[in-house]
């Protein structure tokens, strides 16, 4: 997953660089684009981690509800 996040971040930075007028892009050091890449990668990684955490919490809730329903359905009539 890290590779996918990195590739997506690289795409964002590349697109940003393409949007800049040539004279502006030439005045920005490569180091600054590398820093931007790290920031974008961190932001995407944070969104990914938060999303996965939220999904895990929903799955835990669903599993809990399933166990409750199973217990009710398993009771003798």
C-alpha positions as CSV (number, residue, x, y, z in Angstrom):
1,X,0.0,0.0,0.0
2,X,2.9,2.3,0.7
3,X,3.9,2.1,-2.9
4,X,0.5,3.1,-4.1
5,X,0.4,6.0,-1.7
6,X,3.8,7.1,-2.9
7,X,2.8,6.9,-6.6
8,X,-0.4,8.9,-6.0
9,X,1.6,11.6,-4.1
10,X,4.1,11.7,-6.9
11,X,1.3,12.2,-9.4
12,X,-0.1,15.1,-7.3
13,X,3.2,16.8,-7.1
14,X,3.9,16.2,-10.8
15,X,0.5,17.7,-11.7
16,X,1.2,20.7,-9.5
17,X,4.5,21.2,-11.1
18,X,2.9,21.1,-14.6
19,X,0.4,23.7,-13.6
20,X,3.1,26.2,-12.7
21,X,4.2,28.6,-15.3
22,X,7.7,27.6,-16.5
23,X,9.4,30.6,-15.1
24,X,7.9,29.9,-11.7
25,X,8.7,26.2,-11.8
26,X,12.3,26.9,-12.6
27,X,12.7,29.1,-9.5
28,X,11.7,26.3,-7.2
29,X,14.4,24.0,-6.0
30,X,14.0,20.3,-6.4
31,X,14.3,20.0,-2.6
32,X,11.1,22.0,-2.2
33,X,9.2,19.7,-4.6
34,X,10.6,16.7,-2.5
35,X,9.3,18.3,0.7
36,X,5.9,18.8,-1.0
37,X,6.0,15.1,-2.0
38,X,6.6,14.1,1.7
39,X,3.7,16.4,2.8
40,X,1.3,15.0,0.2
41,X,2.3,11.4,0.9
42,X,1.8,12.0,4.7
43,X,-1.6,13.5,4.1
44,X,-2.7,10.6,1.8
45,X,-1.3,8.1,4.3
46,X,-3.3,9.8,7.1
47,X,-6.5,9.7,5.2
48,X,-5.9,6.0,4.3
49,X,-5.1,5.1,8.0
50,X,-8.2,7.0,9.2
51,X,-10.4,5.3,6.6
52,X,-9.1,1.9,7.5
53,X,-9.6,2.5,11.2
54,X,-13.2,3.7,10.6
55,X,-13.9,0.6,8.5
56,X,-12.5,-1.7,11.2
57,X,-14.7,0.0,13.8
58,X,-17.8,-0.6,11.6
59,X,-16.8,-4.2,11.1
60,X,-16.4,-4.7,14.9
61,X,-19.9,-3.2,15.4
62,X,-21.3,-5.5,12.7
63,X,-19.6,-8.5,14.2
64,X,-21.0,-7.6,17.7
65,X,-24.5,-7.3,16.2
66,X,-24.1,-10.6,14.4
67,X,-23.1,-12.3,17.6
68,X,-26.2,-10.9,19.4
69,X,-28.5,-12.0,16.6
70,X,-26.9,-15.4,16.5
71,X,-27.4,-15.8,20.2
72,X,-31.1,-14.8,19.9
73,X,-31.7,-17.1,17.0
74,X,-29.9,-20.0,18.7
75,X,-32.2,-19.9,21.8
76,X,-34.6,-22.8,22.1
77,X,-38.2,-21.8,21.6
